[in-house]
Amino acid sequence: MFYIGSNVMYHPLEAQRAVADGHQICVHTWSHHYMTAFSNEGAFGELYYTLQAIKLVTGVTPTCWRPPYGDVDNRIRYIATQLGLETVLWKYDSNDWKVGTDGITAQDVQQNYDNLIANASGGVFDTVGAIMLTHELNNYTMQVAMDNYPALAAAFDHLVPIAVAQNKTQPYVETNYTFQDFASYIANHSNATVVSDGSASASAGASAVSGGGGGAQSTGAAGASGSNGGVGVLRVPAALALGLVGLGVLCAA
């Protein structure tokens, strides 16, 4: 889940719940503006103060971030890197956040989900993973993610946090908070199913969402793996925090 710093200050309990529920938390800037339009100092502030807000509210310091609108260049990447932040981007966009604007309809969003699921079933992700951008902006964006979760879980063999997909056991600067590595995670978790309160639950009692999606927005990402053990992730956030953006990753074998 990718947090907007100003929203963390307005919705601290939701931010805390996401960490408590085991979601991976990353940075999504302070004000959600185009990052390449900022001076060096401005870009630094967008990331630094979001890091500080997340640390203050949740007790953890993220090591990844997502640029609003995917707007990033080498200058901004360098600033982020100096703050210990890995840049995370996506390839597939649900466009859930655009419904009602630019001619985008709910049917368009569903088609984007359907296309991703069809690609997974058709073997497109047999050797690579994928990330789909989704949001937890309102009831609609959350509901459409939950509605599509069962089909995504069926299409992909493994649904895991982005850090797990990368085999990163330390998702934060703090060393007292760790994730399992990929092999351990999939040995102890099954693909999660969505329950009525909007959270994701697995047979082992844990949820994996993006965050990403990610993961990391309610975000969902999907990826498939072949015999080489490739990874994929999908995350459906348990907490609804308006404006927080998450990214998720899905993987199928």
Backbone torsions as a table, in degrees:
resi	resn	phi	psi	omega
1	MET	NA	133.9	-175.2
2	PHE	-107.6	117.3	-170.5
3	TYR	-95.9	131.9	169.4
4	ILE	-84.4	124.1	-171.7
5	GLY	-56.1	-44.6	-178.9
6	SER	-64.5	-34.0	179.1
7	ASN	-71.2	-31.7	176.7
8	VAL	-60.5	-39.4	179.9
9	MET	-69.6	-31.4	178.6
10	TYR	-81.9	-27.2	-176.0
11	HIS	-127.8	59.4	-174.7
12	PRO	-64.0	-36.3	-177.4
13	LEU	-67.2	-39.3	177.5
14	GLU	-64.8	-40.1	178.4
15	ALA	-62.6	-42.5	179.5
16	GLN	-66.0	-38.4	-178.3
17	ARG	-64.0	-40.5	-178.4
18	ALA	-61.2	-41.2	177.7
19	VAL	-66.0	-44.6	-179.5
20	ALA	-61.9	-31.6	-179.7
21	ASP	-81.9	-1.6	174.5
22	GLY	93.9	10.1	177.0
23	HIS	-73.4	149.4	174.0
24	GLN	-84.3	131.1	-176.0
25	ILE	-107.4	132.0	177.1
26	CYS	-131.8	176.1	-175.9
27	VAL	-94.6	140.9	174.9
28	HIS	-130.3	33.4	179.7
29	THR	70.5	172.8	-177.1
30	TRP	-84.6	-40.4	-171.3
31	SER	-122.0	-0.2	177.7
32	HIS	60.4	48.2	173.6
33	HIS	-109.4	169.0	177.1
34	TYR	-64.2	120.6	-172.6
35	MET	-71.0	-33.8	-177.2
36	THR	-71.4	-11.0	177.3
37	ALA	-81.9	-11.9	-178.2
38	PHE	-85.3	151.9	167.4
39	SER	-67.7	171.2	176.7
40	ASN	-56.6	-43.6	-178.7
41	GLU	-65.5	-40.9	180.0
42	GLY	-65.6	-43.0	178.9
43	ALA	-64.0	-41.4	177.1
44	PHE	-58.1	-45.8	-178.6
45	GLY	-63.5	-39.7	179.5
46	GLU	-57.7	-38.4	-178.3
47	LEU	-86.1	-45.6	-175.1
48	TYR	-62.2	-47.6	-176.0
49	TYR	-72.4	-25.7	172.6
50	THR	-69.4	-41.9	174.9
51	LEU	-57.2	-44.2	-178.6
52	GLN	-65.9	-39.5	179.4
53	ALA	-65.1	-43.9	-179.8
54	ILE	-64.2	-42.7	177.8
55	LYS	-62.2	-44.5	-178.6
56	LEU	-61.5	-42.9	-173.7
57	VAL	-84.2	-40.5	-172.1
58	THR	-107.2	-20.4	-179.1
59	GLY	89.1	1.8	179.1
60	VAL	-122.1	153.0	179.4
61	THR	-115.3	110.7	-176.2
62	PRO	-63.1	160.6	177.0
63	THR	-124.5	15.9	178.0
64	CYS	-145.6	160.6	178.8
65	TRP	-151.2	160.7	175.6
66	ARG	-126.0	125.6	179.2
67	PRO	-74.1	131.4	175.3
68	PRO	-54.4	134.7	179.4
69	TYR	63.7	10.4	-177.7
70	GLY	69.6	18.4	-175.2
71	ASP	-83.7	102.8	-177.6
72	VAL	-153.8	148.2	172.4
73	ASP	-137.8	-176.1	-175.5
74	ASN	-64.4	-30.9	178.2
75	ARG	-64.4	-46.6	-179.4
76	ILE	-69.1	-39.3	177.1
77	ARG	-59.3	-39.7	-179.3
78	TYR	-63.8	-44.5	179.2
79	ILE	-61.3	-43.9	179.2
80	ALA	-62.6	-42.8	-179.5
81	THR	-61.3	-39.7	179.3
82	GLN	-66.0	-19.7	175.8
83	LEU	-96.1	8.1	177.7
84	GLY	79.2	23.5	-175.9
85	LEU	-110.9	124.7	173.0
86	GLU	-84.5	134.7	-179.7
87	THR	-81.7	126.6	179.9
88	VAL	-115.2	126.1	177.6
89	LEU	-121.6	174.2	-177.6
90	TRP	-128.7	160.2	176.9
91	LYS	-108.3	-32.9	-175.6
92	TYR	-112.1	136.8	-176.5
93	ASP	-123.3	123.7	177.3
94	SER	-70.6	-24.2	-175.3
95	ASN	61.2	23.3	179.5
96	ASP	-61.0	-31.1	-177.6
97	TRP	-74.4	-12.1	-176.9
98	LYS	-97.6	-3.3	-176.2
99	VAL	-56.9	128.9	-178.3
100	GLY	92.8	-5.0	177.1
101	THR	-130.5	156.8	177.4
102	ASP	52.8	26.7	177.9
103	GLY	74.4	9.3	-178.9
104	ILE	-82.2	131.2	-179.5
105	THR	-115.8	168.9	176.0
106	ALA	-60.9	-32.4	177.8
107	GLN	-65.2	-36.4	177.3
108	ASP	-63.6	-42.4	179.8
109	VAL	-63.8	-44.9	179.1
110	GLN	-61.7	-37.8	178.5
111	GLN	-63.7	-35.5	177.2
112	ASN	-64.4	-41.1	175.1
113	TYR	-63.8	-46.5	-177.9
114	ASP	-60.2	-39.6	179.9
115	ASN	-64.1	-41.3	179.2
116	LEU	-64.4	-44.4	179.5
117	ILE	-63.9	-41.7	178.8
118	ALA	-64.3	-40.2	177.8
119	ASN	-62.0	-40.8	179.0
120	ALA	-64.2	-45.2	179.9
121	SER	-66.3	-26.6	-179.1
122	GLY	-88.2	1.5	175.1
123	GLY	92.5	6.2	-178.8
124	VAL	-59.9	-32.8	-176.1
125	PHE	-105.0	27.8	-179.2
126	ASP	-65.2	-28.2	-177.3
127	THR	-125.4	-2.8	179.0
128	VAL	-136.1	161.5	176.2
129	GLY	-100.0	-176.2	179.8
130	ALA	-153.7	156.1	176.2
131	ILE	-126.4	129.3	174.7
132	MET	-110.8	136.2	179.7
133	LEU	-87.2	123.6	173.9
134	THR	-137.5	167.3	-175.4
135	HIS	-134.0	156.0	170.3
136	GLU	-110.9	60.7	-176.6
137	LEU	-81.8	-34.8	-173.9
138	ASN	-159.9	-178.4	-178.1
139	ASN	-59.8	-37.5	-178.4
140	TYR	-63.7	-50.5	-176.4
141	THR	-63.8	-34.3	177.2
142	MET	-70.2	-43.9	-176.5
143	GLN	-65.5	-41.5	-178.7
144	VAL	-66.0	-32.8	175.7
145	ALA	-66.3	-44.1	179.7
146	MET	-66.5	-38.6	179.3
147	ASP	-62.2	-34.2	-177.0
148	ASN	-91.7	-7.9	-176.0
149	TYR	-58.7	-47.4	-179.1
150	PRO	-57.3	-41.6	-179.8
151	ALA	-67.9	-37.7	177.6
152	LEU	-66.3	-42.1	179.9
153	ALA	-63.8	-34.6	178.8
154	ALA	-73.3	-31.7	-177.0
155	ALA	-79.3	-27.0	-176.8
156	PHE	-116.6	138.1	-176.4
157	ASP	-72.7	-33.6	-174.7
158	HIS	-133.1	130.8	177.4
159	LEU	-117.9	111.1	-172.4
160	VAL	-140.7	159.7	174.3
161	PRO	-62.5	156.7	-177.3
162	ILE	-58.9	-42.1	-179.9
163	ALA	-60.9	-39.2	178.9
164	VAL	-65.8	-41.8	178.6
165	ALA	-60.4	-30.2	179.6
166	GLN	-91.4	3.0	-177.3
167	ASN	61.9	32.9	177.4
168	LYS	-97.9	115.9	-178.1
169	THR	-90.7	-9.9	178.5
170	GLN	-120.9	90.4	-175.4
171	PRO	-77.8	-12.6	-177.1
172	TYR	-127.4	167.3	176.5
173	VAL	-63.8	-37.3	-179.4
174	GLU	-66.3	131.4	-175.6
175	THR	-87.7	-3.6	-179.8
176	ASN	-90.8	5.6	179.1
177	TYR	-125.6	117.1	-176.8
178	THR	-131.0	154.8	170.5
179	PHE	-106.8	160.8	171.4
180	GLN	-74.4	154.6	172.1
181	ASP	-73.7	172.1	-172.7
182	PHE	-58.9	-48.3	-177.0
183	ALA	-60.1	-42.9	-179.6
184	SER	-68.3	-39.5	-177.3
185	TYR	-62.7	-50.5	-176.5
186	ILE	-70.4	-21.2	176.5
187	ALA	-72.6	-22.1	-174.8
188	ASN	-114.1	-2.4	-178.3
189	HIS	-132.3	141.5	170.4
190	SER	-102.9	169.7	175.1
191	ASN	-59.4	132.9	-174.7
192	ALA	-76.4	157.9	174.1
193	THR	-121.7	147.2	-177.9
194	VAL	-81.7	134.3	177.6
195	VAL	-108.7	174.2	-166.8
196	SER	-63.6	-26.4	-177.4
197	ASP	-85.1	4.5	175.9
198	GLY	90.8	4.3	178.0
199	SER	-94.1	166.8	178.1
200	ALA	-109.5	131.2	-179.7
201	SER	-127.7	144.7	178.7
202	ALA	-117.6	167.3	-177.8
203	SER	-62.0	-25.7	179.6
204	ALA	-88.0	3.8	176.9
205	GLY	84.1	16.2	-179.9
206	ALA	-126.8	157.4	179.0
207	SER	-120.6	151.4	175.2
208	ALA	-128.8	118.7	-178.5
209	VAL	-138.9	163.7	170.0
210	SER	-103.8	153.5	-179.4
211	GLY	-100.7	-14.2	-117.1
212	GLY	17.5	NA	NA
213	GLY	NA	105.5	115.4
214	GLY	35.5	32.7	78.2
215	GLY	41.8	NA	NA
216	ALA	NA	NA	NA
217	GLN	NA	150.1	156.1
218	SER	-73.6	121.2	178.8
219	THR	-123.8	153.0	178.0
220	GLY	-134.6	138.6	176.0
221	ALA	-129.2	154.4	-179.9
222	ALA	-136.9	143.7	178.6
223	GLY	-153.8	153.5	179.3
224	ALA	-121.8	152.9	179.2
225	SER	-127.6	148.8	175.7
226	GLY	-97.4	-151.4	-176.9
227	SER	-64.6	-12.4	179.9
228	ASN	-80.8	4.2	175.0
229	GLY	77.3	30.4	179.3
230	GLY	-58.4	161.0	-174.0
231	VAL	-119.2	153.6	173.9
232	GLY	-143.2	156.6	-175.4
233	VAL	-141.4	141.4	169.8
234	LEU	-136.9	135.4	178.5
235	ARG	-130.2	131.1	173.7
236	VAL	-118.3	108.2	-172.6
237	PRO	-59.1	141.7	178.2
238	ALA	-82.4	-25.7	-177.5
239	ALA	-107.0	137.0	176.7
240	LEU	-96.8	109.3	178.1
241	ALA	-122.3	107.5	-172.6
242	LEU	-55.9	129.8	175.5
243	GLY	90.3	-17.1	178.1
244	LEU	-73.8	138.3	-176.5
245	VAL	-115.4	137.7	-177.2
246	GLY	-125.7	158.3	179.5
247	LEU	-128.8	133.9	-176.8
248	GLY	-124.0	155.7	179.2
249	VAL	-128.3	136.9	177.8
250	LEU	-119.8	145.5	177.7
251	CYS	-134.7	143.7	177.0
252	ALA	-134.2	148.9	178.9
253	ALA	-101.6	NA	NA
